[in-house]
Amino acid sequence: MCGIVGVLGQHQAAPILVDGLKRLEYRGYDSAGIATVDEGRLDRRRSLGKLVNLADLLVHEPLSGTSGIGHTRWATHGAATTVNAHPHARGRVAVVHNGIIENYRELRTFLAGHQIIPETETDTETVAMLCNWYLSQGLTPVEAAKKTITRLEGAYALCFLFEGEQDLIVAARKGSPLAVGWGEGEMFVGSDALALAPMTSTITYLEEGDIAILTRAGADFLDAAHQPVTRSRRKVLVDATASDKGGYRHFMAKEIAEQPGVLAEAVKYYLAGREGQHTLETDLDFTGIDRVIMVACGTASLACFTAKYWFEQIARLPVEVDIASEFRYREPPVSDRTLALFVSQSGETADTLAALRYCKGKAGLIVSVVNAAESSIARESDVSLPILAGPEIGVASTKAFTCQLVVLAALALQAARQRGTQSPEALLKLEDQLRQVPGLVTDAMASETEVQAVSQQLARFKDAIFLGRGAMYPLALEGALKLKEISYIHAEGYASGELKHGPIALIDEEMPVVVIAPHDAMFDKTVSNMQEVMARGGKIVMISDAAGIAEAGEGTWMTVTMPRIDNPFAPIAYAVPIQQLAYHTAVEKGTDVDQPRNLAKSVTVE
């Protein structure tokens, strides 16, 4: 969602803040701004749109001072305008905020009684207004911030900067992540470790309800009851170059290309194990489990839908997949023989975290699959499994998706081993097949030239359909989602057999249909559905191996040739061409691949 960075430094803060915000822009790019204190004077600069606009503004209207806060926004309350951009300032205080203040209308009514009227449409301005009012009542900056925080309802990561206070930032966290960075005579704060990577590797993650009072000498922490508390420091080694494109045109292209390497690491980690790392044998016990519920949002939920096939076919374990935003509202029954599994790239997805908390005290075991080991979802799980994808900057998930699939596949094998649903010989074969996946993904990359040719044609259409059977059905959903996300082409994914139950009415010569059809046990059925489309003038893009294309490719519009994969984990490799298809179509259309409109990487509000 929104990105926050703050600095109490020895050098000019503005360039440091802008650099930190660059690493957070994946969280939102509707607007950006910074505020600094220079010789006691509080000032700010804000701009509409992406961070480059703020950087340009600062060239013409520089901002001095060694203390400051910055923000890149994904709009919730109030349109994306300059006046609604953060930091919000009233009187002696400036505030940046990630989250939603649910009771801001009530607080506005209170402030209106004191003739304090808002100037913006945002909920965040209310925080600045209230804090400034407390300052006017004679409270110190720290006490005013604390008093303000006690009145807030909702989710927030907050930073307060005060006029006349060149050595003070007050930060608070409830529901949205925030980290404090330690330096020598300097202190930092940011939404995540990536933002702070160039400045420090020593990090303290705020716990739920914490307040941090930062000076250049260090930080004092208060818990949710405003009692002093000690929070541990830890070394977090984040590659400061992770936010560089590494010679690629886009982060998404880089992250697609990184998949063979990161998948190999994940496979090695979960199948071989290494000293001091996770070994599934000791961390997880499926013998007392009679069902699994998997909960996630977006692409992560489609990883769960794919894994459902593996758990049920290999481990014979019933799986329910739920969309996190709906899960807790239907109040599903959860027993102590249920394993509740939550999948999130960021580990901070608000809906997924809320679903996890619903399951606490109900499920027998809470497990998370995350890319951020220190995230809220990881910390609140009984067992947290890292996907080892490394930082993913592109908003459209690629390598995180395939790494999630590898971890979930390893979990399915573990469940099968413990429950005795596969012979030792069969399990060894399945493990070998999972070990083959990184190589198969490398082979799948070779289809990119064919994918580009398809994309050049696909870019001129307004709609598309993706079809798949079995474990390729979730891949059809993922292909449609990717195309929508970054090319803005309306696309829908369907189980191939469902096409004739309504969607076939949409088929005409202006409706490209992407059919994911490996030459497997489902092939004949999938081809039969494909022929139904062709009979009605639909343009078929067939993604299959050479045998499949030779058998059924005649009459198709275009084809993409995949390697032959006789492997239950084929969906991991077949993710590559659907990622490439979305990417090259977006490039062909000229859309913003890495920062598509209206989206953000990490969704930390409900």
C-alpha positions as CSV (number, residue, x, y, z in Angstrom):
1,M,0.0,0.0,0.0
2,C,1.6,3.4,0.8
3,G,5.3,3.6,1.5
4,I,6.8,5.6,4.5
5,V,10.4,6.6,5.1
6,G,11.9,8.9,7.8
7,V,15.4,10.0,8.7
8,L,17.2,11.8,11.5
9,G,20.6,12.1,9.9
10,Q,23.8,14.0,9.6
11,H,23.3,15.0,5.9
12,Q,20.6,16.6,3.9
13,A,17.5,14.5,4.3
14,A,15.7,15.2,1.0
15,P,17.9,13.1,-1.3
16,I,17.9,10.3,1.3
17,L,14.1,10.4,1.6
18,V,13.7,10.3,-2.2
19,D,16.1,7.4,-2.6
20,G,14.2,5.5,0.1
21,L,10.9,6.2,-1.5
22,K,12.2,4.9,-4.8
23,R,12.6,1.5,-3.1
24,L,9.0,1.8,-1.8
25,E,7.3,3.1,-4.9
26,Y,6.0,-0.4,-5.6
27,R,3.6,0.2,-2.7
28,G,1.9,3.1,-4.4
29,Y,2.5,5.8,-6.9
30,D,-0.5,8.1,-7.0
31,S,1.5,10.9,-5.4
32,A,4.6,11.5,-3.3
33,G,5.9,14.0,-0.9
34,I,8.5,14.8,1.8
35,A,8.6,17.2,4.8
36,T,11.8,18.4,6.6
37,V,12.7,20.5,9.6
38,D,15.5,23.0,8.9
39,E,16.6,25.4,11.7
40,G,13.4,24.6,13.4
41,R,11.2,25.4,10.4
42,L,8.8,22.7,9.1
43,D,8.3,22.7,5.3
44,R,7.2,20.2,2.7
45,R,7.0,19.4,-1.0
46,R,4.3,17.3,-2.7
47,S,3.6,16.2,-6.2
48,L,0.9,14.3,-8.1
49,G,1.9,11.0,-9.9
50,K,5.1,9.1,-9.7
51,L,8.1,9.9,-7.7
52,V,10.0,11.3,-10.6
53,N,7.6,14.3,-10.4
54,L,8.6,15.0,-6.8
55,A,12.3,14.7,-7.7
56,D,11.8,17.2,-10.5
57,L,10.0,19.6,-8.2
58,L,12.8,19.4,-5.6
59,V,15.3,20.5,-8.3
60,H,13.4,23.7,-8.7
61,E,12.2,24.1,-5.1
62,P,14.8,22.4,-2.9
63,L,14.1,21.4,0.7
64,S,16.8,21.7,3.3
65,G,17.2,20.0,6.6
66,T,18.7,16.9,8.1
67,S,15.4,15.6,9.6
68,G,12.5,14.5,7.5
69,I,9.7,12.1,6.5
70,G,8.5,11.0,3.1
71,H,5.6,9.1,1.6
72,T,4.5,7.5,-1.7
73,R,0.7,7.1,-1.9
74,W,-1.8,4.6,-3.0
75,A,-5.0,6.5,-2.7
76,T,-7.8,5.3,-0.4
77,H,-9.7,8.3,1.1
78,G,-9.7,11.1,-1.3
79,A,-8.7,11.3,-5.0
80,A,-5.1,11.3,-6.2
81,T,-4.4,15.0,-6.1
82,T,-1.6,17.2,-4.9
83,V,-3.7,18.6,-2.1
84,N,-4.4,15.0,-0.9
85,A,-0.8,14.0,-1.1
86,H,1.2,13.2,2.1
87,P,2.8,14.5,4.2
88,H,-0.2,16.3,5.7
89,A,0.6,19.3,7.8
90,R,-1.4,21.4,10.2
91,G,0.3,24.0,12.3
92,R,3.4,22.6,14.0
93,V,3.1,19.0,12.9
94,A,3.4,16.9,9.6
95,V,2.2,13.3,9.3
96,V,2.7,10.5,6.9
97,H,0.4,7.4,7.1
98,N,-0.2,4.0,5.7
99,G,-3.6,2.5,6.4
100,I,-7.1,3.7,7.1
101,I,-8.4,5.7,10.0
102,E,-11.9,4.3,10.4
103,N,-13.2,6.9,12.9
104,Y,-11.9,10.0,11.0
105,R,-15.4,11.3,10.5
106,E,-16.0,11.2,14.3
107,L,-12.7,13.0,14.9
108,R,-13.6,15.6,12.3
109,T,-16.8,16.3,14.2
110,F,-14.9,16.8,17.4
111,L,-12.4,19.1,15.7
112,A,-15.2,21.1,14.0
113,G,-16.4,21.9,17.5
114,H,-13.1,23.7,18.0
115,Q,-13.4,25.5,14.6
116,I,-10.8,23.2,13.0
117,I,-11.9,22.5,9.4
118,P,-10.2,20.0,7.1
119,E,-8.6,21.2,3.8
120,T,-8.4,17.8,2.1
121,E,-10.5,14.7,1.5
122,T,-8.2,12.4,3.4
123,D,-8.5,10.6,6.7
124,T,-4.8,11.2,7.4
125,E,-5.2,15.0,7.6
126,T,-7.4,14.4,10.6
127,V,-4.4,12.9,12.4
128,A,-2.3,16.0,11.8
129,M,-5.3,18.3,12.8
130,L,-5.8,16.4,16.1
131,C,-2.2,16.3,17.0
132,N,-1.8,20.0,16.4
133,W,-4.8,20.7,18.5
134,Y,-3.2,18.8,21.4
135,L,-0.1,20.8,20.9
136,S,-2.2,24.0,21.2
137,Q,-3.4,22.6,24.5
138,G,0.1,22.7,25.9
139,L,1.1,19.1,25.4
140,T,4.7,18.3,24.3
141,P,5.2,16.8,20.9
142,V,5.6,13.3,22.2
143,E,2.6,13.6,24.5
144,A,0.5,15.1,21.7
145,A,1.4,12.2,19.4
146,K,0.6,9.6,22.0
147,K,-2.7,11.3,22.9
148,T,-3.6,11.4,19.2
149,I,-2.7,7.7,18.7
150,T,-5.0,6.6,21.6
151,R,-8.0,8.1,19.7
152,L,-7.4,6.4,16.4
153,E,-9.4,3.4,15.2
154,G,-8.4,1.4,12.2
155,A,-5.0,0.4,10.7
156,Y,-2.0,2.6,10.6
157,A,1.7,3.1,10.3
158,L,2.4,6.7,11.3
159,C,5.3,9.1,11.5
160,F,5.1,12.5,13.1
161,L,7.5,15.3,12.4
162,F,7.3,18.6,14.5
163,E,8.3,22.2,13.9
164,G,11.0,23.2,16.2
165,E,12.1,19.6,16.8
166,Q,15.1,18.7,14.7
167,D,15.9,15.6,16.6
168,L,12.6,13.9,17.0
169,I,10.3,11.6,15.0
170,V,7.5,9.7,16.6
171,A,6.4,6.5,14.8
172,A,3.5,4.1,15.6
173,R,2.2,0.9,14.2
174,K,-1.1,-0.9,14.3
175,G,-2.0,-3.2,11.5
176,S,0.5,-1.8,9.0
177,P,4.2,-2.7,9.1
178,L,6.9,-0.3,10.2
179,A,10.6,-0.8,11.0
180,V,13.2,1.3,12.8
181,G,16.7,1.4,11.4
182,W,19.8,2.1,13.6
183,G,22.8,4.1,12.5
184,E,25.8,5.8,14.1
185,G,24.4,9.1,15.3
186,E,21.5,8.6,12.9
187,M,18.1,6.9,13.0
188,F,15.7,5.8,10.3
189,V,12.2,4.5,9.9
190,G,10.6,2.8,6.9
191,S,7.8,0.6,5.8
192,D,10.2,-2.3,5.3
193,A,13.9,-3.3,5.3
194,L,14.2,-2.7,1.6
195,A,13.6,1.0,2.0
196,L,16.3,1.2,4.7
197,A,18.9,-1.2,3.0
198,P,21.3,1.5,1.8
199,M,21.3,3.2,5.2
200,T,21.4,0.4,7.7
201,S,21.1,-3.3,8.2
202,T,20.2,-3.2,11.9
203,I,16.5,-3.2,12.2
204,T,13.8,-3.3,14.9
205,Y,10.4,-4.2,13.7
206,L,7.6,-2.5,15.6
207,E,5.1,-4.9,17.3
208,E,1.3,-4.4,17.1
209,G,0.4,-1.2,19.0
210,D,4.0,0.0,19.5
211,I,5.1,3.6,19.5
212,A,8.7,4.5,18.8
213,I,10.3,7.8,19.9
214,L,13.3,8.4,17.7
215,T,16.2,10.7,18.3
216,R,19.7,10.6,16.8
217,A,20.9,8.9,20.0
218,G,18.5,5.9,19.5
219,A,14.9,4.9,20.1
220,D,12.6,4.3,23.0
221,F,9.7,2.0,22.5
222,L,6.2,1.9,24.2
223,D,3.8,-1.0,23.9
224,A,0.1,-0.8,23.2
225,A,-0.5,0.2,26.8
226,H,2.1,3.0,26.4
227,Q,4.5,1.2,28.8
228,P,8.2,1.2,28.1
229,V,9.3,-2.0,26.4
230,T,12.5,-3.4,24.9
231,R,12.4,-4.5,21.3
232,S,15.2,-6.5,19.8
233,R,17.6,-5.4,17.0
234,R,18.5,-7.8,14.3
235,K,20.6,-7.8,11.2
236,V,18.6,-7.9,8.0
237,L,20.7,-8.3,5.0
238,V,18.9,-7.0,2.0
239,D,20.7,-6.5,-1.2
240,A,20.6,-2.8,-1.9
241,T,20.8,-3.5,-5.6
242,A,17.5,-5.4,-5.4
243,S,15.7,-2.3,-6.5
244,D,17.8,-2.1,-9.7
245,K,16.7,-3.6,-13.0
246,G,20.0,-5.3,-13.6
247,G,20.1,-4.4,-17.3
248,Y,16.5,-5.4,-18.0
249,R,13.9,-3.0,-19.4
250,H,11.5,-3.7,-16.5
251,F,11.6,-5.3,-13.1
252,M,9.0,-7.8,-14.3
253,A,11.3,-9.0,-17.1
254,K,14.1,-9.4,-14.6
255,E,12.0,-11.3,-12.1
256,I,10.7,-13.7,-14.8
257,A,14.3,-14.4,-15.8
258,E,15.3,-15.0,-12.1
259,Q,12.9,-17.9,-11.7
260,P,15.2,-20.8,-12.5
261,G,17.7,-19.6,-9.9
262,V,15.3,-18.8,-7.1
263,L,13.3,-22.0,-7.7
264,A,16.5,-24.1,-7.5
265,E,17.2,-22.5,-4.1
266,A,13.7,-23.2,-2.9
267,V,13.8,-26.8,-4.1
268,K,17.2,-27.4,-2.5
269,Y,15.9,-25.8,0.8
270,Y,12.8,-27.9,1.1
271,L,13.9,-31.2,-0.3
272,A,17.4,-31.4,1.0
273,G,17.3,-29.1,4.0
274,R,20.4,-27.3,5.4
275,E,21.7,-26.9,8.9
276,G,19.8,-24.2,10.8
277,Q,17.1,-24.0,8.2
278,H,13.6,-25.5,7.8
279,T,13.2,-29.2,7.6
280,L,9.6,-30.0,7.1
281,E,10.0,-33.4,8.9
282,T,10.3,-31.6,12.3
283,D,8.2,-28.5,11.7
284,L,5.0,-30.0,10.4
285,D,2.9,-33.0,11.4
286,F,0.0,-33.9,9.1
287,T,-1.0,-37.1,10.9
288,G,-3.5,-35.4,13.1
289,I,-5.0,-33.3,10.3
290,D,-8.2,-34.2,8.4
291,R,-8.4,-31.1,6.2
292,V,-6.5,-28.1,5.1
293,I,-7.9,-24.6,4.5
294,M,-5.8,-22.3,2.4
295,V,-6.4,-18.6,2.5
296,A,-4.9,-15.9,0.3
297,C,-5.6,-13.0,-2.1
298,G,-4.9,-12.4,-5.8
299,T,-2.1,-14.4,-7.4
300,A,-1.3,-16.1,-4.0
301,S,-4.9,-17.5,-3.9
302,L,-4.3,-19.0,-7.4
303,A,-1.2,-20.7,-6.1
304,C,-3.4,-22.2,-3.4
305,F,-6.0,-23.4,-6.0
306,T,-3.1,-25.1,-7.9
307,A,-1.8,-26.7,-4.7
308,K,-5.3,-28.1,-3.9
309,Y,-4.8,-30.6,-6.8
310,W,-1.5,-31.8,-5.3
311,F,-2.7,-32.1,-1.8
312,E,-5.8,-34.0,-2.8
313,Q,-4.3,-36.2,-5.4
314,I,-0.9,-37.0,-3.8
315,A,-1.7,-36.7,-0.1
316,R,-5.4,-37.6,-0.3
317,L,-6.1,-34.6,2.1
318,P,-9.2,-32.5,1.5
319,V,-8.4,-28.8,0.8
320,E,-10.7,-25.8,0.9
321,V,-9.4,-22.6,-0.7
322,D,-10.8,-19.3,0.4
323,I,-10.4,-15.7,-0.7
324,A,-9.1,-13.9,2.3
325,S,-11.4,-10.9,2.0
326,E,-14.4,-13.2,2.3
327,F,-13.2,-15.9,4.7
328,R,-13.9,-14.5,8.1
329,Y,-17.1,-12.8,7.2
330,R,-18.8,-16.1,6.5
331,E,-17.6,-17.4,9.9
332,P,-16.5,-20.8,8.7
333,P,-16.2,-23.6,11.2
334,V,-12.5,-24.4,12.0
335,S,-11.6,-27.4,14.1
336,D,-8.5,-28.5,15.9
337,R,-7.9,-31.1,13.2
338,T,-7.7,-28.4,10.6
339,L,-4.4,-27.0,9.3
340,A,-4.9,-23.4,8.3
341,L,-2.4,-22.2,5.7
342,F,-2.0,-18.6,4.7
343,V,-0.1,-17.5,1.6
344,S,1.2,-13.9,1.1
345,Q,4.2,-12.5,-0.8
346,S,4.5,-9.5,1.6
347,G,3.3,-11.2,4.7
348,E,1.4,-8.1,5.5
349,T,-1.8,-8.5,3.3
350,A,-4.5,-7.1,5.6
351,D,-7.3,-9.4,4.6
352,T,-5.0,-12.5,4.9
353,L,-3.7,-11.3,8.3
354,A,-7.3,-10.8,9.5
355,A,-8.2,-14.3,8.4
356,L,-5.2,-15.8,10.2
357,R,-6.3,-14.0,13.4
358,Y,-9.8,-15.5,13.0
359,C,-8.3,-19.0,13.0
360,K,-6.1,-18.5,16.1
361,G,-7.4,-20.7,18.9
362,K,-9.5,-22.7,16.5
363,A,-7.2,-24.4,14.0
364,G,-4.8,-27.2,15.1
365,L,-1.9,-25.6,13.3
366,I,-1.4,-22.2,11.6
367,V,1.1,-22.2,8.8
368,S,2.2,-19.4,6.6
369,V,4.0,-19.3,3.2
370,V,5.6,-15.8,2.9
371,N,8.5,-14.0,1.2
372,A,9.2,-11.7,4.2
373,A,10.4,-13.7,7.2
374,E,9.9,-10.8,9.6
375,S,6.3,-10.0,8.5
376,S,3.2,-9.9,10.7
377,I,1.8,-13.1,9.1
378,A,5.1,-14.9,9.6
379,R,5.4,-13.8,13.2
380,E,1.8,-14.8,14.1
381,S,2.0,-18.2,12.6
382,D,2.9,-21.5,14.4
383,V,5.2,-22.3,11.4
384,S,6.4,-19.9,8.8
385,L,7.9,-21.1,5.6
386,P,9.9,-18.7,3.4
387,I,9.6,-18.9,-0.3
388,L,13.1,-17.6,-0.9
389,A,12.1,-15.5,-4.0
390,G,14.1,-12.4,-2.9
391,P,12.6,-8.9,-3.3
392,E,10.0,-8.7,-6.0
393,I,9.5,-5.1,-7.1
394,G,7.2,-5.5,-10.1
395,V,3.6,-5.2,-9.0
396,A,2.5,-8.2,-11.0
397,S,3.8,-11.3,-9.1
398,T,6.0,-13.7,-11.1
399,K,8.8,-15.4,-9.2
400,A,6.9,-15.1,-5.9
401,F,4.1,-17.1,-7.5
402,T,6.3,-19.9,-8.8
403,C,8.2,-20.1,-5.5
404,Q,5.0,-20.3,-3.6
405,L,4.1,-23.3,-5.8
406,V,7.3,-25.0,-5.0
407,V,6.8,-24.6,-1.3
408,L,3.2,-25.8,-1.5
409,A,4.3,-28.8,-3.6
410,A,6.9,-29.7,-1.0
411,L,4.2,-29.5,1.7
412,A,2.0,-31.8,-0.3
413,L,4.8,-34.4,-0.5
414,Q,5.4,-34.0,3.2
415,A,1.7,-34.7,3.9
416,A,1.8,-37.7,1.7
417,R,4.9,-39.1,3.4
418,Q,3.4,-38.7,6.9
419,R,0.0,-40.0,6.0
420,G,1.3,-43.0,4.0
421,T,-0.7,-42.2,0.9
422,Q,2.3,-42.9,-1.4
423,S,4.8,-45.7,-1.5
424,P,8.4,-44.8,-0.7
425,E,9.2,-45.4,-4.4
426,A,6.4,-43.1,-5.6
427,L,7.5,-40.4,-3.2
428,L,11.1,-40.6,-4.4
429,K,9.8,-40.2,-8.0
430,L,7.7,-37.2,-7.0
431,E,10.6,-35.6,-5.3
432,D,12.8,-36.1,-8.3
433,Q,10.1,-34.6,-10.5
434,L,10.0,-31.5,-8.2
435,R,13.8,-31.3,-8.4
436,Q,13.4,-31.1,-12.2
437,V,11.2,-28.0,-12.1
438,P,14.0,-25.3,-12.2
439,G,15.4,-27.0,-15.3
440,L,11.9,-27.2,-16.9
441,V,11.4,-23.5,-16.2
442,T,14.7,-22.8,-17.9
443,D,13.5,-24.8,-20.9
444,A,10.1,-23.0,-20.9
445,M,12.0,-19.7,-21.3
446,A,12.9,-20.7,-24.8
447,S,9.3,-20.1,-25.9
448,E,9.6,-16.4,-25.5
449,T,10.1,-15.6,-29.2
450,E,6.8,-17.4,-30.0
451,V,5.1,-15.6,-27.1
452,Q,6.3,-12.2,-28.4
453,A,4.7,-13.0,-31.8
454,V,1.4,-13.8,-30.1
455,S,1.6,-10.7,-28.0
456,Q,2.1,-8.4,-31.0
457,Q,-1.3,-9.7,-32.3
458,L,-3.0,-10.0,-28.9
459,A,-2.3,-6.3,-28.1
460,R,-4.9,-5.1,-30.6
461,F,-7.8,-6.9,-28.9
462,K,-10.0,-5.7,-26.1
463,D,-10.9,-9.1,-24.6
464,A,-9.5,-12.5,-24.2
465,I,-10.3,-15.9,-22.6
466,F,-8.0,-18.4,-21.0
467,L,-8.9,-22.1,-20.7
468,G,-7.3,-25.0,-18.8
469,R,-8.3,-28.3,-17.2
470,G,-7.2,-29.9,-14.0
471,A,-4.2,-28.1,-12.4
472,M,-4.0,-25.9,-15.5
473,Y,-7.4,-24.3,-14.7
474,P,-5.8,-22.1,-11.9
475,L,-3.1,-21.3,-14.5
476,A,-5.9,-20.1,-16.8
477,L,-7.1,-17.8,-14.0
478,E,-3.6,-16.6,-13.4
479,G,-3.0,-15.9,-17.1
480,A,-6.2,-13.8,-17.3
481,L,-5.3,-11.9,-14.1
482,K,-1.8,-11.1,-15.4
483,L,-3.1,-9.8,-18.7
484,K,-5.7,-7.6,-16.9
485,E,-3.2,-6.3,-14.4
486,I,-0.6,-4.9,-16.8
487,S,-2.1,-4.7,-20.3
488,Y,-5.5,-3.6,-19.3
489,I,-7.1,-6.1,-21.6
490,H,-10.3,-7.6,-20.2
491,A,-9.6,-11.3,-19.7
492,E,-11.4,-14.2,-18.0
493,G,-10.1,-17.6,-17.1
494,Y,-12.3,-20.7,-17.2
495,A,-12.2,-24.4,-16.7
496,S,-12.3,-25.7,-20.2
497,G,-15.4,-27.8,-19.6
498,E,-17.3,-24.8,-18.3
499,L,-17.0,-22.8,-21.5
500,K,-20.1,-24.3,-23.0
501,H,-22.1,-23.4,-19.8
502,G,-22.4,-19.8,-20.8
503,P,-19.1,-18.1,-21.8
504,I,-19.1,-19.7,-25.2
505,A,-21.7,-17.0,-26.1
506,L,-18.9,-14.5,-26.2
507,I,-16.9,-16.4,-28.8
508,D,-16.4,-14.7,-32.2
509,E,-13.5,-13.6,-34.4
510,E,-12.7,-10.8,-32.0
511,M,-12.2,-13.1,-29.0
512,P,-8.8,-14.6,-28.7
513,V,-8.8,-17.8,-26.6
514,V,-5.6,-18.9,-24.9
515,V,-5.7,-22.7,-24.3
516,I,-3.2,-24.2,-21.9
517,A,-3.1,-27.8,-23.0
518,P,0.0,-30.0,-22.2
519,H,-0.1,-33.4,-23.8
520,D,-1.3,-35.1,-20.6
521,A,-4.2,-37.2,-19.4
522,M,-6.5,-34.2,-19.8
523,F,-5.4,-33.4,-23.3
524,D,-8.2,-35.0,-25.3
525,K,-10.9,-33.3,-23.2
526,T,-9.2,-29.9,-23.5
527,V,-8.8,-30.2,-27.2
528,S,-12.5,-31.1,-27.5
529,N,-13.3,-27.8,-25.8
530,M,-10.9,-26.0,-28.0
531,Q,-12.6,-27.4,-31.1
532,E,-15.9,-26.0,-29.9
533,V,-14.3,-22.6,-29.9
534,M,-12.7,-23.0,-33.3
535,A,-16.1,-24.1,-34.7
536,R,-17.5,-20.7,-33.7
537,G,-14.7,-18.6,-35.2
538,G,-12.7,-18.1,-32.1
539,K,-8.9,-17.4,-32.4
540,I,-7.0,-20.1,-30.6
541,V,-3.6,-19.5,-29.0
542,M,-2.5,-23.0,-28.1
543,I,0.2,-23.5,-25.4
544,S,1.3,-27.1,-25.5
545,D,4.3,-29.3,-26.1
546,A,5.4,-30.4,-29.6
547,A,3.4,-33.6,-29.4
548,G,0.3,-31.7,-28.5
549,I,0.7,-29.1,-31.2
550,A,1.4,-31.8,-33.8
551,E,-1.8,-33.6,-32.8
552,A,-4.2,-30.7,-32.4
553,G,-2.5,-27.5,-33.6
554,E,-4.1,-27.5,-37.1
555,G,-6.5,-24.7,-37.5
556,T,-5.3,-22.8,-34.5
557,W,-4.5,-19.1,-34.8
558,M,-1.0,-19.2,-33.1
559,T,0.9,-21.7,-31.0
560,V,3.5,-21.5,-28.2
561,T,5.7,-24.6,-27.9
562,M,6.6,-25.9,-24.4
563,P,9.0,-28.7,-23.5
564,R,7.6,-32.1,-22.9
565,I,6.7,-32.3,-19.2
566,D,5.4,-35.6,-17.8
567,N,5.3,-34.2,-14.3
568,P,2.5,-33.3,-11.8
569,F,4.3,-30.0,-11.1
570,A,4.0,-28.9,-14.8
571,P,1.9,-25.8,-13.8
572,I,5.1,-24.2,-12.3
573,A,6.7,-24.3,-15.8
574,Y,3.6,-23.4,-17.6
575,A,3.4,-20.2,-15.5
576,V,6.3,-18.9,-17.6
577,P,4.6,-18.4,-21.0
578,I,1.5,-16.9,-19.4
579,Q,3.8,-14.4,-17.6
580,Q,5.7,-13.7,-20.7
581,L,2.4,-13.2,-22.7
582,A,1.2,-10.6,-20.3
583,Y,4.5,-8.9,-20.2
584,H,5.1,-8.6,-23.9
585,T,1.5,-7.6,-24.6
586,A,1.8,-4.8,-22.1
587,V,5.1,-3.7,-23.7
588,E,3.4,-3.8,-27.1
589,K,0.6,-1.6,-25.8
590,G,3.0,0.8,-24.1
591,T,1.5,0.4,-20.6
592,D,3.4,0.8,-17.4
593,V,4.5,-2.7,-16.8
594,D,6.0,-2.4,-13.3
595,Q,3.5,0.1,-11.9
596,P,0.2,-0.6,-13.5
597,R,-2.6,1.9,-12.8
598,N,-4.6,1.6,-9.6
599,L,-2.5,-1.2,-8.2
600,A,0.0,-1.6,-5.5
601,K,2.3,-4.4,-4.5
602,S,1.4,-4.8,-0.9
603,V,-2.2,-4.3,0.1
604,T,-2.2,-3.4,3.8
605,V,-5.8,-2.1,4.1
606,E,-9.1,-4.1,3.9
